[in-house]
Amino acid sequence: MNTFKSVAAAFFGVQNNSNRKRDFSEGKLSHFIIAGLLAVLIFIVCLIAVVSLVMPS
């Protein structure tokens, strides 16, 4: 759960220094890569959904 919180904070650019240090000392790189890819995928799907709703068919 901490990995997803850290990825979300980093995604929006609001990660604080203590969490960043915790992530580098305790986190696994593979977990952050997977969570980051999932966050980007969800973001792209949301953008496509919003554009589909706004643009006329």
C-alpha positions in Angstrom: 0.0 0.0 0.0 2.9 2.4 0.7 4.2 1.8 -2.8 0.9 2.9 -4.4 0.8 6.0 -2.1 4.4 6.9 -3.1 3.7 6.4 -6.8 0.6 8.5 -6.6 2.5 11.3 -4.7 5.3 11.1 -7.2 2.9 11.1 -10.1 1.5 14.5 -8.9 4.9 15.8 -7.8 4.2 16.1 -4.1 6.4 13.5 -2.6 8.1 14.7 0.7 11.7 14.0 1.6 11.1 11.5 4.4 8.9 9.3 2.2 11.4 9.5 -0.6 14.2 8.3 1.8 11.9 5.5 3.1 11.1 4.4 -0.5 14.8 4.2 -1.4 15.8 2.3 1.7 12.8 -0.1 2.0 11.1 -0.3 -1.4 11.8 -2.7 -4.2 12.4 -1.2 -7.6 10.2 -3.8 -9.4 7.2 -2.9 -7.2 7.6 0.8 -8.1 7.9 0.1 -11.8 4.8 -2.1 -11.8 2.8 0.4 -9.8 4.0 3.3 -12.0 3.0 1.4 -15.2 -0.4 0.7 -13.7 -0.8 4.4 -12.7 0.1 5.5 -16.3 -2.3 2.9 -17.8 -5.1 4.1 -15.6 -4.4 7.7 -16.4 -4.4 7.0 -20.2 -7.7 5.1 -19.9 -9.3 8.0 -18.0 -8.1 10.4 -20.6 -9.5 8.3 -23.4 -12.8 8.0 -21.5 -13.1 11.8 -20.9 -12.3 12.6 -24.6 -14.8 10.0 -25.7 -17.5 11.7 -23.6 -16.7 15.2 -24.7 -16.2 14.6 -28.4 -19.3 14.0 -30.4 -19.5 10.7 -32.2 
